[in-house]
Amino acid sequence: MLARKKTYIQNCTGPHLRRGEREAKRKVKSGIISKIVFGFLLLAFIGVTVYVLFFSTYLKISQINISGNVELNADEIKNVVESKQQGKLFKTIPKDNFLLISAKDIENSLAGQFKKIKQVSVMKKFPDTINVSLQERTALLILCEGEKCFLIDEVGNAYNEADFSSPELTQNHLIKIVDKGLSRVKVGDNILDQPYVQYVSSLKEQLQSLGLSIEGEYWTPALAADEINVKVTGGEELYFSTLFPLKSAIETLNIVLKKELSGNQPSEITYIDLRTENKVFYKLNAAAPPVENVDNQNTDKNKK
């Protein structure tokens, strides 16, 4: 008969259990310390990151580059950009920070303060640079109604009131048109269509090709009339319609001056009306009624 094995029951409060408890406590303590260290390192990392991103000079805007300006003052443009960097966000974070500067906000401010700006683009270059690239409007005309005068660009927009002491006007010798119809122009309005602007801009040169010089201002009875009138040296007035090609009107005028009015002094001519296609009306200072030329190709005939 086999011998019965002896079974030993260890004491529940034996040394091995105490060792297990100590090991468990050690692991818990070690885990707590690890969490504390990790939390400290995480907070330190966040703190350093926040400091570098928002409070250090690393991302502070230190350079502003302006390009494309011709008549606009670069320092004045920089002042607008720098004004967007003044103050602090939440009374704590400086606004002159690369991450906080809004390129769109700067573009809107520049376009709002400088009406001469046609297009503007603001680009940020990491880590501390702002590049402003702009295109200026080209003033071609000055339109006056009453006492107010406005600068008109190449597409017919009234983009600013005229300052006759500014270099833009004193140096460029812009064409001045007086609107006798008082159309109530406002800055930002599209006043003249582009063909009208081109017509008026070319008129002086075309008249000079005939040996005529414009004296004084251009004028129109009303902008809606599509007309432009000038007075040339000698005293006669010329009336044009922008609805018909300028080249045709100049050719007609040349024929009339050579064939019909060559014997008259300029001071004897009151006006020459070219507002009707293929017809010319003119009036001499005599009491006779206006003369109509019906066919500009045969100026010795068809008179009234």
C-alpha positions in Angstrom: 0.0 0.0 0.0 1.3 3.3 -1.1 2.3 5.8 1.5 0.1 8.9 1.7 1.8 12.1 0.7 1.9 14.8 3.3 0.3 18.2 2.4 1.7 21.3 4.0 -0.6 24.4 4.3 1.5 27.5 4.5 0.6 30.2 7.0 -1.5 33.0 5.4 0.6 35.5 7.2 3.8 33.9 6.1 7.0 35.7 4.9 6.3 35.1 1.2 3.0 37.1 1.4 4.7 40.0 3.1 7.3 40.0 0.3 4.5 40.1 -2.3 2.9 43.0 -0.6 6.1 44.9 -0.5 6.7 44.2 -4.2 3.2 45.4 -5.1 3.6 48.6 -3.0 7.0 49.2 -4.7 5.4 48.9 -8.1 2.6 51.3 -7.2 5.1 53.8 -5.8 7.3 53.4 -8.9 4.3 54.0 -11.1 3.3 57.1 -9.2 6.8 58.5 -9.4 6.9 57.7 -13.2 3.6 59.6 -13.7 4.9 62.5 -11.7 8.1 62.7 -13.7 6.2 62.3 -17.0 3.7 65.0 -16.0 6.5 67.3 -15.0 8.4 66.7 -18.3 5.1 67.2 -20.2 4.4 70.5 -18.4 8.0 71.6 -19.0 7.8 70.8 -22.7 4.5 72.7 -23.0 5.9 75.6 -21.1 9.0 75.8 -23.2 7.0 75.4 -26.4 4.6 78.2 -25.4 7.5 80.4 -24.5 9.3 79.8 -27.7 6.1 80.3 -29.8 4.6 83.3 -28.1 7.0 85.1 -25.8 10.6 84.6 -27.2 12.0 86.8 -29.9 12.3 83.9 -32.3 9.0 84.5 -34.0 8.9 88.2 -33.4 8.3 90.1 -36.7 11.6 92.0 -37.4 11.5 92.6 -41.1 8.9 94.1 -43.4 9.6 94.2 -47.1 7.6 96.4 -49.5 7.7 96.0 -53.3 5.7 97.3 -56.2 5.2 100.8 -54.8 6.0 103.7 -57.2 4.3 106.8 -55.8 3.2 105.4 -52.4 5.6 106.0 -49.6 7.1 102.7 -48.3 7.4 104.0 -44.7 3.7 104.9 -44.6 2.9 101.3 -45.8 5.2 99.9 -43.1 3.5 102.0 -40.4 0.1 100.4 -41.3 1.7 96.9 -41.1 3.4 97.7 -37.8 0.1 99.1 -36.3 -1.3 95.6 -36.6 1.5 94.3 -34.4 0.8 96.7 -31.5 -0.6 95.6 -28.2 -1.1 92.2 -26.6 -3.6 89.4 -27.1 -5.5 88.7 -23.9 -3.3 91.4 -22.3 -0.5 88.8 -22.2 0.7 87.6 -25.6 2.5 90.2 -27.9 0.7 90.6 -31.2 4.0 91.1 -33.1 4.2 87.3 -33.4 4.5 85.5 -36.7 1.7 83.1 -35.8 -0.7 85.8 -34.7 -0.3 88.2 -37.6 -3.1 87.9 -40.2 -2.0 88.5 -43.8 -5.6 89.1 -44.8 -6.2 91.7 -42.1 -3.1 93.6 -43.3 -4.3 93.4 -47.0 -7.7 94.8 -46.0 -6.2 97.6 -44.0 -3.8 98.7 -46.8 -6.5 98.6 -49.4 -8.8 100.6 -47.2 -6.2 103.3 -46.3 -4.5 103.6 -49.7 -7.0 104.0 -52.5 -4.2 104.1 -55.0 -3.5 100.4 -54.3 -5.1 98.4 -57.1 -4.0 95.0 -55.8 -2.1 93.9 -52.7 -0.7 90.6 -51.5 0.8 89.9 -48.1 2.9 86.9 -47.5 4.5 85.7 -44.3 8.0 84.1 -44.5 9.0 82.0 -41.5 10.1 82.9 -38.9 10.1 86.7 -38.8 9.4 88.3 -42.1 6.4 89.9 -43.8 6.5 90.6 -47.6 4.0 93.2 -49.0 3.7 93.2 -52.8 1.3 95.7 -54.4 0.2 97.2 -57.7 -0.7 100.9 -57.8 -3.5 102.3 -59.8 -2.5 104.5 -62.8 -4.3 107.9 -62.7 -5.2 108.9 -66.2 -7.8 111.6 -65.7 -9.1 114.1 -63.2 -12.9 114.5 -63.2 -14.4 117.6 -61.6 -17.9 118.3 -60.7 -18.5 121.6 -59.0 -15.7 122.1 -56.4 -14.9 118.4 -56.1 -12.4 116.6 -58.3 -11.6 112.9 -58.4 -8.8 110.8 -59.7 -9.9 108.3 -62.4 -7.8 105.2 -63.1 -7.3 103.3 -66.4 -10.6 101.4 -66.1 -12.7 104.5 -65.2 -12.9 104.1 -61.4 -12.9 107.2 -59.2 -10.5 105.9 -56.6 -9.7 109.1 -54.6 -10.3 112.8 -54.4 -7.7 114.9 -56.2 -5.0 116.7 -54.2 -3.6 119.2 -56.6 -0.5 119.6 -54.5 0.5 115.9 -54.6 3.3 114.7 -56.9 0.8 112.4 -58.6 -0.9 115.5 -60.1 1.9 118.1 -60.3 4.3 115.7 -62.1 2.1 113.7 -64.3 0.1 116.5 -66.0 -3.2 114.6 -65.9 -6.1 115.4 -68.2 -8.8 117.4 -66.4 -12.4 116.9 -67.4 -15.2 119.2 -66.1 -18.5 117.5 -65.8 -21.1 120.3 -66.3 -23.9 117.8 -65.6 -22.9 117.4 -61.9 -23.2 113.6 -61.8 -22.6 113.3 -58.0 -19.4 111.2 -58.2 -18.4 109.1 -55.2 -15.0 107.5 -54.4 -15.2 103.9 -55.4 -17.7 104.4 -58.2 -17.0 103.3 -61.8 -17.6 106.6 -63.4 -16.3 106.2 -67.0 -16.2 103.1 -69.2 -12.8 102.0 -70.4 -13.3 103.0 -74.1 -14.2 106.5 -73.0 -11.0 106.8 -70.9 -8.9 105.5 -73.8 -10.7 108.0 -76.2 -10.0 111.0 -74.0 -6.4 109.9 -73.3 -5.6 109.6 -77.0 -7.3 112.9 -78.0 -4.5 115.2 -77.2 -1.9 113.2 -79.2 -4.3 112.9 -82.2 -4.9 116.7 -82.3 -1.2 117.4 -82.0 -0.7 115.3 -85.2 -2.8 118.0 -86.9 -0.8 120.8 -85.4 -3.5 121.6 -82.8 -2.9 122.1 -79.1 -5.6 121.8 -76.4 -6.0 124.9 -74.4 -7.3 124.6 -70.8 -9.7 122.0 -69.6 -11.7 119.3 -71.3 -15.4 119.3 -70.6 -18.6 117.4 -71.1 -22.3 118.5 -70.8 -22.9 115.2 -68.9 -21.2 111.9 -68.5 -24.2 110.1 -69.9 -23.9 112.0 -73.1 -20.7 110.2 -74.2 -19.2 113.5 -75.4 -16.0 115.3 -74.8 -15.3 118.8 -75.8 -12.0 120.8 -76.0 -10.8 124.3 -76.9 -7.7 124.5 -79.0 -5.2 127.2 -79.2 -6.6 129.9 -81.4 -10.0 129.9 -79.8 -12.2 127.4 -81.7 -14.0 124.6 -79.8 -14.1 121.0 -81.0 -17.0 118.7 -80.0 -16.4 114.9 -80.1 -18.6 111.9 -79.5 -17.0 108.9 -77.9 -19.6 106.6 -79.6 -17.7 106.8 -82.9 -14.0 106.0 -83.6 -11.6 108.8 -82.8 -9.5 108.0 -85.8 -12.5 108.7 -88.1 -13.2 112.0 -86.4 -9.6 113.2 -86.7 -9.5 112.3 -90.4 -12.7 114.2 -90.9 -11.4 117.2 -89.0 -8.2 117.2 -91.0 -10.1 117.3 -94.3 -12.4 120.1 -93.2 -9.4 122.2 -91.9 -7.5 121.7 -95.2 -10.3 122.1 -97.7 -12.9 124.3 -96.2 -11.4 126.3 -93.5 -7.9 126.7 -94.7 -8.5 130.4 -95.5 -9.9 131.1 -92.1 -8.0 132.2 -89.1 -8.6 130.0 -86.0 -10.0 133.0 -84.2 -12.7 133.2 -86.9 -14.0 129.7 -86.1 -16.5 129.4 -83.3 -16.7 125.6 -83.2 -16.4 122.4 -85.2 -18.9 119.7 -84.3 -17.7 116.1 -84.9 -20.4 114.4 -82.9 -22.2 112.9 -85.9 -20.6 110.2 -87.9 -19.6 111.2 -91.4 -20.9 114.7 -90.9 -19.3 117.9 -89.7 -20.9 121.1 -88.5 -19.0 124.2 -88.0 -19.8 127.9 -87.2 -17.8 130.9 -88.1 -17.9 134.1 -86.1 -20.0 135.8 -88.7 -23.8 135.9 -88.4 -24.3 133.1 -90.9 -25.9 129.9 -89.7 -23.8 126.8 -88.9 -22.4 124.9 -91.9 -22.9 121.2 -92.4 -20.6 118.9 -94.3 -22.4 115.8 -95.2 -19.7 113.8 -96.9 -16.2 114.0 -95.4 -14.7 112.6 -98.5 -15.9 115.5 -100.7 -15.6 118.6 -98.6 -16.2 121.1 -101.5 -19.8 120.0 -101.9 -22.9 119.3 -99.9 -23.0 122.4 -97.8 -25.9 124.1 -96.3 
